[in-house]
Amino acid sequence: MRRLLAILFLLLSCGGAAAQSVSFPSVAVGSSAAGPEVPGWVYRPAGPGPFRAIILAHSCAGTNRHTDVWGKLLVSWGYLVLAPDSFGPRGTKAVCTTAGVVTPNMRISDIAGALDYLATRPDVVKGKIGIIGHSHGGSTVIRSAQKSFGLAQRGLAGGVAYYPGCNPQFDTGIDLPVLLLAGDKDDWTSADRCRRMVSGLERSGLVEAVYYPDAYHSFDTKAVDRTVPGSGGKMHRLAYDPAAAPDAEARTRAFFAKILP
């Protein structure tokens, strides 16, 4: 485990300011049992702070270059960023083909622990914490916003969910502001399921949903178009969208400026 953490730290520190390695307890909350001790990385702006903070929830691929890109981008906007690793402590690197090994519901205990950890830092503004996640991390954002977990009482102000897997049956109890960004051509996490979830919300108006008509999964990642395996051997297309990506980024920045004034 220590060797894996060292490799990830080197990965996240190359090409810019190094991220600080931290760890904190996972905390039982609602239907999410406490997990193992959570390692993570803190990206921090220059200066003494205190800063508004954002939790960065990784995708099904785990903590990787995508995490580093978003960590540094959010820091450039003035936020302190905490990127927890929910997979390593649970004995896996990724769950893209094994979705049930670590679920978004399981990761809520890590988010609760991250919120408690951030509350102890003198360089973080208390009660001014957001969350952002992509794919599996986006589903974690949707789960984090559910009233049943009470994460608002721990300082969570709202979140941004990029192409999440929405569950119209279980995700209708959102009680925090959420910006949902999805692609209509996504063949991995269906935009239509998100539409059904939004239409069934117990509190309408808390979710701002944007559906990009030509966008596929992972539309914010600048990489060549590719096809990757998911659960059950099904293949999914990942493609950067030069129209959707900058629009989503601008909406993300404006959303956090609004909920973390």
C-alpha positions in Angstrom: 0.0 0.0 0.0 2.8 2.4 0.9 4.5 1.8 -2.4 1.2 2.4 -4.3 0.7 5.6 -2.5 4.3 6.7 -3.3 3.7 6.0 -7.0 0.4 7.9 -7.0 2.1 10.8 -5.2 4.8 11.0 -7.8 2.2 10.8 -10.5 0.1 13.7 -9.0 3.2 15.8 -8.4 4.8 15.9 -11.8 4.3 18.7 -14.1 3.4 21.3 -11.5 3.2 22.0 -7.8 3.2 18.8 -5.7 0.0 17.7 -4.0 0.3 17.0 -0.3 -0.4 13.5 0.8 -2.9 13.2 3.7 -5.1 10.6 5.3 -8.3 10.6 7.4 -10.9 8.2 8.8 -13.9 7.1 6.8 -17.1 7.9 8.8 -20.3 5.9 9.0 -23.2 8.0 7.9 -26.8 7.0 6.9 -26.7 3.7 5.0 -23.0 4.0 4.3 -20.8 2.0 6.7 -17.3 3.3 7.7 -14.6 2.1 5.3 -10.8 1.8 5.8 -8.6 4.8 6.5 -8.7 7.1 3.4 -5.6 8.4 1.7 -5.9 11.6 -0.3 -4.1 14.5 -1.8 -4.5 18.2 -1.0 -4.0 20.8 -3.8 -3.6 24.2 -2.2 -3.4 27.7 -3.6 -0.5 29.9 -2.6 -0.9 32.1 0.5 -2.2 31.5 4.0 -5.9 31.3 3.3 -8.4 30.4 4.5 -9.8 29.0 1.3 -13.1 27.6 0.2 -12.6 23.9 -0.4 -13.7 21.4 -2.9 -13.7 17.6 -2.6 -12.7 15.9 -5.9 -14.3 12.5 -6.3 -12.4 10.3 -8.9 -14.0 8.3 -11.6 -14.3 4.5 -11.9 -10.7 4.5 -13.1 -9.5 5.7 -9.7 -7.0 8.5 -8.9 -5.1 9.3 -12.0 -4.0 12.1 -14.4 -7.6 13.3 -14.7 -7.6 13.9 -11.0 -4.4 15.9 -11.3 -5.8 18.0 -14.2 -8.9 18.9 -12.2 -7.1 19.4 -9.0 -4.8 22.0 -10.5 -7.7 23.7 -12.4 -9.7 24.1 -9.3 -6.7 25.5 -7.5 -6.2 28.1 -10.3 -9.8 29.2 -9.4 -8.7 29.8 -5.8 -10.0 26.7 -4.1 -8.2 24.2 -1.8 -8.9 20.7 -3.2 -9.0 17.4 -1.4 -8.9 14.3 -3.7 -9.6 11.1 -1.7 -8.7 7.7 -3.0 -11.7 5.5 -2.3 -10.4 2.4 -4.1 -6.9 1.7 -2.9 -7.8 1.1 0.7 -10.6 -1.3 -0.5 -8.1 -3.4 -2.4 -8.7 -2.2 -6.0 -7.3 0.3 -8.5 -10.5 0.7 -10.6 -14.1 -0.6 -10.8 -15.0 0.3 -14.4 -15.5 -3.4 -15.2 -16.5 -4.5 -11.6 -19.0 -1.8 -10.6 -20.2 -3.6 -7.4 -16.8 -3.8 -5.8 -17.0 -0.2 -4.5 -20.3 1.6 -5.0 -21.0 5.4 -4.8 -23.1 4.7 -1.7 -20.0 3.1 0.0 -18.0 6.2 -0.9 -20.3 8.5 1.1 -18.5 7.5 4.3 -15.3 8.7 2.7 -16.9 12.0 1.7 -18.2 12.4 5.3 -14.7 11.8 6.6 -13.3 14.3 4.1 -15.7 16.9 5.3 -14.7 16.3 8.9 -11.0 16.4 8.0 -11.4 19.7 6.1 -13.2 21.2 9.1 -10.0 20.7 11.2 -7.8 22.6 8.8 -7.2 26.3 9.7 -6.7 27.1 6.0 -10.2 26.1 5.0 -13.3 28.3 5.4 -15.8 26.4 7.6 -19.0 25.5 6.0 -17.9 26.5 2.5 -17.1 23.1 0.9 -18.2 21.8 -2.5 -17.8 18.5 -4.2 -17.2 17.6 -7.9 -17.1 14.2 -9.4 -16.9 12.5 -12.8 -18.8 9.3 -13.8 -18.6 7.0 -10.7 -17.5 10.2 -8.9 -20.5 12.0 -10.4 -22.8 9.3 -9.0 -21.0 9.9 -5.6 -21.9 13.6 -5.9 -25.6 12.7 -6.5 -25.5 10.4 -3.5 -23.8 13.0 -1.3 -26.5 15.5 -2.0 -29.2 13.1 -0.6 -31.0 14.4 2.5 -30.7 11.0 4.2 -26.9 11.5 4.6 -27.1 14.9 6.2 -23.8 16.1 4.7 -25.0 19.7 4.8 -24.6 19.6 8.5 -20.9 18.7 7.9 -20.4 21.8 5.7 -21.3 20.5 2.2 -22.8 23.3 0.2 -23.5 21.5 -3.1 -21.8 19.8 -6.0 -21.1 19.3 -9.7 -21.8 15.9 -11.2 -20.2 15.2 -14.6 -21.9 12.4 -16.6 -23.1 10.5 -13.4 -25.0 7.3 -13.3 -28.4 8.5 -12.1 -30.8 6.3 -10.2 -34.4 7.6 -10.6 -35.6 5.2 -7.9 -33.2 6.1 -5.1 -31.7 9.5 -5.9 -34.8 11.7 -5.6 -34.0 13.0 -2.1 -31.5 15.7 -3.2 -31.5 18.6 -0.7 -28.4 20.5 -1.8 -27.7 22.5 -5.1 -26.4 20.2 -7.8 -25.1 21.1 -11.3 -25.6 18.0 -13.5 -23.7 17.8 -16.8 -24.4 14.9 -19.1 -24.1 13.9 -22.8 -27.0 12.7 -24.8 -24.8 10.3 -26.7 -23.4 8.8 -23.5 -23.7 5.0 -23.8 -22.3 4.3 -20.3 -24.3 6.6 -18.0 -27.6 7.4 -19.5 -28.7 11.0 -19.7 -32.3 9.8 -19.9 -32.0 8.2 -16.5 -30.9 11.5 -15.2 -33.9 13.2 -16.8 -36.2 10.8 -15.1 -34.4 11.3 -11.7 -34.7 15.1 -12.1 -38.4 14.9 -13.0 -39.0 12.9 -9.8 -37.1 15.1 -7.3 -38.9 15.6 -4.0 -37.5 19.2 -4.1 -37.7 20.6 -7.6 -35.3 23.4 -8.5 -32.2 22.2 -6.7 -30.7 20.5 -9.7 -29.6 22.5 -12.7 -29.3 19.8 -15.5 -27.5 20.5 -18.8 -27.6 17.8 -21.5 -25.1 18.2 -24.4 -26.7 16.7 -27.6 -23.5 15.5 -29.2 -21.4 14.6 -26.2 -20.3 11.1 -25.2 -18.9 9.9 -21.9 -15.8 11.6 -20.6 -16.4 14.6 -22.8 -14.2 16.9 -20.7 -11.0 14.7 -21.1 -8.7 15.9 -23.9 -7.8 12.5 -25.3 -8.3 10.6 -28.6 -11.6 9.0 -29.1 -11.5 5.5 -27.7 -13.7 2.5 -26.7 -13.2 0.9 -23.3 -14.9 -2.1 -21.5 -17.4 -1.7 -18.8 -19.3 -4.2 -16.6 -20.4 -7.3 -18.3 -18.0 -6.9 -21.2 -20.0 -4.1 -22.8 -17.9 -1.5 -24.7 -18.4 2.2 -24.3 -17.2 5.2 -26.3 -15.2 8.0 -24.7 -14.7 11.2 -26.6 -13.6 14.8 -26.0 -16.3 17.3 -27.0 -14.7 20.7 -27.9 -18.0 22.5 -27.5 -19.4 20.8 -24.4 -16.1 20.7 -22.4 -15.4 24.5 -22.2 -19.1 25.2 -21.6 -19.3 22.7 -18.8 -16.1 24.2 -17.3 -17.5 27.7 -17.4 -20.7 26.5 -15.8 -18.8 24.6 -13.1 -16.8 27.7 -12.2 -19.9 29.9 -12.0 -21.7 27.3 -9.9 -19.0 27.1 -7.3 -18.6 30.9 -7.2 -22.4 31.0 -6.4 -22.6 28.3 -3.7 -19.2 29.1 -2.1 -19.3 32.9 -2.0 
